Amino acid sequence: MKNKGDRKFRLNGNTILTLAGAAVYLFFFLGFMIRPCINTLTSIFTAVPDDPLAVVKFFLSGNMKEYVWNSFKLAIALVITVNFVGISIVLLTEYFDIKGAKILRLGYMTTMIYSGVALVTGYMFLYSNDGILTKMILDTFPSFNPSWFSGYKAVLFTMTFACTSNHMLFLRNAIRGIDYNTVEAARNMGANPFKVLTTVVFPTLVPTLFSLTVMTFVTGLCAMSAPQLLGYNAINPEIVRLAGSSRADEAFPQARAALLSVILALFTMIVLAVLSAYERRGHYLSVSKTKAKLQKQKITNPFWNAVMHIYAYVLFIIYMTPVVMIILFSFQNYPAIRMKTLDLKNWTLINYFGQEDYSYLTNRNVYKTRVGAVSGLFSNEATLGGIKLSFIMSALGAFLACIVVVIACEYIFKHINKKRAVALEYSLLFPWLLPTILICYSYRSFFNQEVWYVGNQNLYYGEKVRILIVLAYMVVKLPFSLRMIKAAFYTIDEELEDAAKNLGSGKLMTFLKVKLPIILPSVLAVFALNFNALFTEYDMSATFASTYGTTYAMVIQAMCRDEGLYGYNVNASGRRCASTVFIMIVSGIILYLVYGVGSRDLSERLAAKEKRRKRLQKLRMRFVRQ
């Protein structure tokens, strides 16, 4: 027999394919992950050749520390407020017996169908200086400050309710997984519902709550759209501002942007390191062998029962008011939206379809008419262009991320526990160590020149910027896609693969005909969630700000900036409302396909199919009788 050391390297088809795959992997990992980030880091110390620490000194002596402190303060505050509200809404809908829990749940989950810049503009529609509720308050209290909804408090309020969607996804599942036998045992020993909650339920939720806390902290630290639109000096908006500045405007803005990006990355790495250390400790809870489904707990004290019901519906009103108002005003005409007045006589579809002429009085008391100036969402060239561009780039980014991860997972599971498989997995998780703004800023600054390994092309110039945006979309979504799709690979029964091999099927055909059909629902779900997040994404779009890279989110953000000036850009508020409704519809359909239809098992799908068949049969019988 030959020893392992006697094995010779053989150049065959599989070896060539492996080497080609490794070369492509190294090209993209080193060229599009490592090299741009190194360029960002070195630019901090090369901005002033005579003084490598000039940018750091400027940071310590200037007001740049304010942006870091503001983001850190916001992140700490959000950890408290988001966890309080997030835990509350999950307990109100899943743990306590609250009347109308199903309706409340739908209201609390509205932030899952619209987020980012769409959500922020929705809150501004209500609370800004000319918002609906602000005008109502001013009518009652004329001395009230109309600019009350701005700055830190406005950002904290908006993000508190915007960031609870993770609690509705993950904490809800954790509570549903609690063994009711342990709860019932505590109740039998005389513990009241709140005592059971603190001593039995919460300890089982600690790992999930810790992960949610870390996610919330990082979200607050890297906040972009809310601080940008509500006027709060945070790190990300300042990075984007400095990235678009020049030396003629201020001292070494690009290097300062790079320094802020690196500081943000260091914070993120520390937080993720703490999370990883906590997870490695392991947290386990012993439960009974026969697990019982959790039953909702009644609040026996009449006073606390009333308080919890009032609190539940106050939160419901806060969540639902922006959604309802945006939907209603999306069907109002331009004057009604500008005046924030609802009237059924002003009901129209102009915010969605069609065009109208707009007449206005100039400074010289002369009426002018702009033909087709009032246009709907699907009749406005800029808005429609943003939708098309975002749709294509988001679909490409989500698709590429899924393809890369599926191929990587197949390799990882074939060489499980080997160093090269571990290295591949950690390299795909690498973007999680860095904030999104650092990756995008690195791409913008590094590829805004002729780079040899992309054919001496400037990828930030002209329409090529779209390639950079798609690459950024893909890279940012790699870690999430890997975690989700890798879990799907664990469900593949090895015996199925062995049976296929015994029948003479090759590796490629075994993957396509055996493995892929098993993991395909999970892959499609990941693709849908990635697309949903990227379609309304704002942070990356703002970093790549360009005439050729104006995405849907940026179009929404800019809609009302110059509304009505010289008779142009009229009805931007109406298009913004219609855009938000459109986003909610698209996101709602995708979430339904993923968590509704897509989450059903085979028996549920067959039962639904049988119901549809019976309904069709009844309809046919009726037509035959007629």
GIQUINOR-V745089 format. One record per residue. SS is DSSP state (2 for helix, 1 for strand, 0 for the rest). PSI is psi in degrees with one decimal (999 if undefined). BURIAL is I if it has 24 or more other ideal C-beta (glycine too) atoms within 12 Angstrom, else O. Layout:
# GIQUINOR-V745089
{{SS PSI BURIAL} {SS PSI BURIAL}}
This chain:
# GIQUINOR-V745089
{{0 148.9 O} {0 137.5 O} {0 166.1 O} {2 -33.5 O} {2 -16.0 O} {2 -7.0 O} {0 134.2 O} {0 151.0 O} {0 123.6 O} {0 129.1 O} {0 97.1 O} {0 -172.8 O} {2 -43.4 O} {2 -38.9 O} {2 -43.6 O} {2 -43.0 O} {2 -40.2 O} {2 -44.8 O} {2 -39.9 O} {2 -42.2 O} {2 -41.7 O} {2 -38.9 O} {2 -44.5 O} {2 -42.3 O} {2 -48.1 I} {2 -37.8 O} {2 -48.2 O} {2 -39.5 I} {2 -47.9 I} {2 -38.7 O} {2 -29.6 I} {2 -0.1 I} {2 -52.3 I} {2 -52.4 I} {2 -47.4 I} {2 -36.9 I} {2 -37.4 I} {2 -39.2 O} {2 -40.8 I} {2 -43.1 I} {2 -45.5 I} {2 -27.6 O} {2 -23.1 I} {2 -37.0 I} {2 -2.9 I} {2 2.5 O} {0 -38.3 I} {0 101.0 O} {0 -36.0 O} {0 -19.7 O} {0 95.0 O} {0 -24.0 O} {0 14.6 O} {2 -42.1 O} {2 -39.4 I} {2 -42.0 I} {2 -40.6 O} {2 -40.5 I} {2 -44.3 I} {2 -31.1 O} {2 -20.1 O} {0 -161.5 O} {0 10.9 O} {2 -25.6 I} {2 -26.6 O} {2 -38.9 O} {2 -39.6 I} {2 -46.1 I} {2 -41.2 O} {2 -43.8 I} {2 -40.3 I} {2 -41.6 I} {2 -42.0 I} {2 -42.1 I} {2 -43.7 I} {2 -45.1 O} {2 -39.1 I} {2 -34.2 I} {2 -41.0 I} {2 -52.5 O} {2 -42.2 I} {2 -42.0 I} {2 -39.3 I} {2 -51.3 I} {2 -42.3 I} {2 -45.9 I} {2 -38.6 I} {2 -50.2 I} {2 -30.5 I} {2 -42.9 I} {2 -38.6 I} {2 -29.8 I} {2 -22.6 I} {2 -25.0 I} {2 -51.4 I} {1 153.6 I} {0 90.5 O} {0 132.3 I} {0 134.3 O} {0 28.6 O} {2 -35.3 I} {2 -40.8 O} {2 -42.0 O} {2 -41.3 I} {2 -42.0 I} {2 -40.3 O} {2 -43.3 I} {2 -23.9 I} {2 5.4 I} {2 -27.1 I} {2 -10.8 I} {2 -18.6 I} {0 -8.0 I} {0 131.6 I} {0 -175.5 I} {2 -136.0 I} {2 -31.6 I} {2 -42.4 I} {2 -43.5 I} {2 -44.5 I} {2 -28.9 I} {2 -43.6 I} {2 -36.1 I} {2 -33.7 I} {2 -27.2 I} {2 -44.1 I} {2 -6.3 I} {0 178.9 I} {0 -21.9 I} {0 22.2 O} {0 166.4 I} {2 -54.2 I} {2 -34.3 I} {2 -41.0 I} {2 -37.6 O} {2 -40.2 O} {2 -40.9 O} {2 -33.0 O} {2 -31.9 O} {2 -39.7 O} {0 89.2 O} {0 -25.2 O} {0 1.1 O} {0 142.0 O} {0 113.2 O} {0 -19.1 O} {0 28.1 O} {0 -29.6 O} {0 78.5 I} {0 163.7 I} {2 -154.3 O} {2 -47.5 I} {2 -40.7 O} {2 -41.7 I} {2 -43.6 I} {2 -43.6 I} {2 -48.3 I} {2 -47.4 I} {2 -24.6 I} {2 -45.1 I} {2 -23.1 I} {2 -28.5 I} {0 7.1 I} {0 -2.3 I} {2 -32.9 I} {2 -35.4 I} {2 -39.3 I} {2 -24.1 I} {2 -53.4 I} {2 -46.5 I} {2 -35.1 I} {2 -44.8 I} {2 -36.3 O} {2 -41.7 I} {2 -39.5 I} {2 -24.2 I} {0 0.1 O} {0 138.9 I} {0 117.4 I} {2 -22.4 I} {2 -37.8 O} {2 -37.3 I} {2 -44.9 I} {2 -37.5 O} {2 -41.3 O} {2 -37.3 I} {2 -39.1 I} {2 -23.7 O} {0 5.3 O} {0 6.2 O} {0 137.9 O} {0 167.4 O} {2 -38.3 I} {2 -32.7 O} {2 -41.1 O} {2 -40.1 I} {2 -44.0 I} {2 -30.4 O} {2 -23.3 O} {2 -48.2 I} {2 -52.7 I} {2 -40.6 I} {2 -31.7 O} {2 -18.4 I} {2 -3.0 I} {2 -47.6 O} {2 -43.3 I} {2 -43.0 I} {2 -36.1 I} {2 -44.1 I} {2 -42.6 I} {2 -35.6 I} {2 -43.7 I} {2 -44.9 I} {2 -40.8 I} {2 -42.3 I} {2 -46.7 I} {2 -38.9 I} {2 -44.7 I} {2 -38.8 I} {2 -36.6 I} {0 19.3 I} {0 140.7 I} {0 -64.2 I} {2 -44.0 I} {2 -50.9 I} {2 -37.1 I} {2 -45.9 I} {2 -25.9 I} {2 5.9 I} {0 55.4 O} {0 130.3 I} {0 88.1 I} {0 174.8 I} {2 -53.1 I} {2 -48.7 I} {2 -35.0 I} {2 -37.0 I} {2 -45.6 I} {2 -40.3 I} {2 -45.9 I} {2 -34.1 I} {2 -30.0 I} {0 3.2 O} {0 -179.8 O} {0 168.1 O} {0 -24.7 O} {0 -26.7 O} {0 -40.4 O} {0 173.2 O} {0 129.5 O} {0 65.0 I} {2 -36.9 I} {2 -41.5 I} {2 -36.6 I} {2 -39.5 I} {2 -40.4 I} {2 -41.4 I} {2 -43.7 I} {2 -37.4 I} {2 -42.5 I} {2 -40.5 I} {2 -43.3 I} {2 -40.3 I} {2 -40.1 I} {2 -44.8 O} {2 -46.5 I} {2 -43.0 I} {2 -41.6 O} {2 -45.1 O} {2 -45.0 I} {2 -32.4 I} {2 -40.6 O} {2 -42.6 O} {2 -44.7 I} {2 -41.4 O} {2 -39.2 O} {2 -41.8 O} {2 -34.8 O} {2 -23.6 O} {2 -30.3 O} {0 136.1 O} {0 116.9 O} {0 152.2 O} {0 128.3 O} {0 131.0 O} {0 172.3 O} {0 158.6 O} {0 -36.2 O} {0 105.8 O} {0 134.1 O} {0 143.7 O} {0 137.1 O} {0 133.2 I} {0 142.8 O} {0 143.0 O} {1 132.0 I} {0 140.7 O} {0 105.4 I} {0 -28.8 O} {0 119.5 O} {2 -38.5 O} {2 -51.2 O} {2 -30.4 O} {2 -43.7 O} {2 -41.4 O} {2 -44.6 O} {2 -37.8 I} {2 -43.3 O} {2 -45.4 O} {2 -42.0 I} {2 -42.9 I} {2 -23.4 I} {2 -44.7 O} {2 -40.7 I} {2 -42.2 I} {2 -41.7 O} {2 -42.5 I} {2 -41.1 I} {2 -27.5 I} {2 -48.9 I} {2 -39.6 I} {2 -48.9 I} {2 -45.5 I} {2 -40.3 I} {2 -42.1 I} {2 -45.5 I} {2 -46.4 I} {2 -17.2 I} {0 -13.4 I} {0 15.1 I} {1 155.0 I} {0 174.6 I} {2 -48.8 I} {2 -39.1 I} {2 -38.5 I} {2 -42.0 I} {2 -37.2 I} {2 -5.7 O} {0 47.8 I} {0 130.4 O} {0 130.7 O} {0 126.3 O} {2 -23.4 O} {2 -23.1 O} {2 13.1 I} {1 129.5 O} {0 161.9 I} {0 12.5 O} {0 -25.8 I} {0 -16.2 I} {0 -47.1 I} {0 152.1 O} {0 177.7 O} {1 154.9 I} {1 153.8 I} {1 154.6 O} {1 124.0 I} {1 138.3 O} {1 159.9 O} {1 123.8 O} {0 177.3 O} {0 -19.9 O} {0 18.0 O} {0 37.8 O} {0 131.7 O} {1 132.7 O} {1 151.6 O} {1 127.0 O} {1 114.9 O} {1 124.0 O} {1 21.4 O} {1 -31.5 I} {1 109.2 I} {1 153.8 I} {0 174.6 I} {0 -45.8 I} {0 10.6 O} {0 -1.5 I} {0 124.9 I} {2 -43.4 O} {2 -44.7 I} {2 -44.7 I} {2 -36.8 I} {2 -40.2 O} {2 -40.0 I} {2 -48.3 I} {2 -45.4 O} {2 -46.1 I} {2 -39.1 I} {2 -48.1 I} {2 -48.1 O} {2 -38.5 I} {2 -42.8 I} {2 -42.8 I} {2 -46.6 I} {2 -45.4 I} {2 -40.5 I} {2 -47.6 I} {2 -40.4 I} {2 -43.1 I} {2 -42.8 I} {2 -47.9 I} {2 -44.1 I} {2 -38.4 I} {2 -45.7 I} {2 -41.8 I} {2 -41.4 I} {2 -38.8 I} {2 -41.9 I} {2 -42.3 I} {2 -42.4 I} {2 -24.4 I} {2 -30.6 I} {0 42.8 O} {0 141.2 O} {0 3.0 O} {0 152.6 O} {2 -40.1 O} {2 -32.5 O} {2 -40.9 O} {2 -41.8 O} {2 -41.4 O} {2 -43.9 I} {2 -45.4 I} {2 -30.5 O} {2 -33.6 I} {2 -23.2 I} {2 -8.0 I} {2 -41.6 I} {2 -19.7 I} {2 -22.3 I} {2 -18.4 I} {0 141.4 I} {0 151.1 I} {2 -39.2 I} {2 -33.6 I} {2 -42.7 I} {2 -47.4 I} {2 -41.3 I} {2 -38.1 I} {2 -42.2 I} {2 -45.9 I} {2 -45.4 I} {2 -38.0 I} {2 -43.1 I} {0 5.9 I} {0 46.4 I} {0 171.8 O} {0 114.6 O} {1 130.0 I} {2 -37.8 O} {2 5.8 O} {2 32.7 I} {0 31.2 O} {0 38.8 O} {1 147.6 O} {0 102.0 O} {0 -7.3 I} {0 -3.1 I} {0 131.0 O} {2 -141.6 O} {2 -11.8 O} {2 -20.1 I} {2 -26.2 I} {2 -32.2 I} {2 -42.5 I} {2 -41.8 I} {2 -43.7 I} {2 -42.6 I} {2 -42.0 I} {2 -43.3 I} {2 -46.6 I} {2 -49.1 I} {2 -43.8 I} {2 -32.3 I} {2 -3.0 I} {2 -47.3 I} {2 -47.0 I} {2 -43.9 I} {2 -39.8 I} {2 -45.5 I} {2 -40.8 I} {2 -46.2 I} {2 -33.5 I} {2 -38.8 I} {2 -35.5 O} {2 -34.0 I} {2 -28.4 I} {0 -20.0 O} {0 -7.2 O} {0 124.9 I} {0 123.7 O} {2 -27.2 O} {2 -31.4 O} {2 -42.6 O} {2 -41.4 I} {2 -39.6 O} {2 -41.0 O} {2 -40.9 I} {2 -39.9 O} {2 -25.8 O} {0 3.9 O} {0 11.3 O} {0 137.2 O} {0 174.9 O} {2 -43.7 O} {2 -45.7 O} {2 -35.4 O} {2 -41.6 I} {2 -46.3 I} {2 -37.7 O} {2 -19.1 O} {2 -56.1 I} {2 -47.8 I} {2 -44.8 I} {2 -29.5 O} {2 -43.2 I} {2 -9.3 I} {2 -43.5 I} {2 -41.1 I} {2 -40.1 I} {2 -43.5 I} {2 -36.9 I} {2 -43.3 I} {2 -42.9 I} {2 -44.6 I} {2 -43.9 I} {2 -40.2 I} {2 -45.1 I} {2 -42.3 I} {2 -42.5 I} {2 -38.1 I} {2 -28.5 I} {2 -36.3 I} {0 16.8 I} {0 138.6 I} {0 -39.3 I} {2 -50.4 I} {2 -39.1 I} {2 -41.3 I} {2 -35.3 I} {2 -37.5 I} {0 27.2 I} {0 119.6 I} {0 152.7 I} {2 -33.9 O} {2 -2.9 I} {2 29.6 I} {0 104.7 I} {0 175.5 I} {2 -43.4 I} {2 -38.7 I} {2 -34.1 I} {2 -43.9 I} {2 -43.9 I} {2 -35.0 I} {2 -3.6 I} {0 -43.5 I} {0 7.2 I} {0 -45.7 O} {0 36.1 O} {0 125.3 I} {0 -0.4 I} {2 121.2 O} {2 26.7 O} {2 9.4 I} {0 165.3 O} {0 37.9 I} {0 150.7 I} {0 25.2 I} {2 -36.3 I} {2 -40.3 I} {2 -42.7 I} {2 -33.8 I} {2 -43.5 I} {2 -45.9 I} {2 -36.4 I} {2 -42.4 I} {2 -41.0 I} {2 -42.1 I} {2 -43.1 I} {2 -42.4 I} {2 -38.6 I} {2 -47.8 I} {2 -47.3 I} {2 -40.2 I} {2 -42.5 I} {2 -44.1 O} {2 -44.0 I} {2 -35.3 I} {2 -41.9 O} {2 -33.1 O} {2 -52.3 I} {2 -9.4 I} {2 -82.6 O} {2 -44.0 O} {0 -23.7 I} {0 -4.3 O} {0 142.9 O} {0 -179.6 O} {2 -41.6 O} {2 -38.9 O} {2 -38.1 O} {2 -40.4 O} {2 -38.4 O} {2 -41.9 O} {2 -38.0 O} {2 -39.6 O} {2 -39.0 O} {2 -43.2 O} {2 -38.9 O} {2 -41.9 O} {2 -38.6 O} {2 -45.0 O} {2 -37.3 O} {2 -40.2 O} {2 -42.1 O} {2 -41.4 O} {2 -41.1 O} {2 -37.6 O} {2 -43.8 O} {2 -36.4 O} {2 -40.6 O} {2 -37.4 O} {0 999 O}}
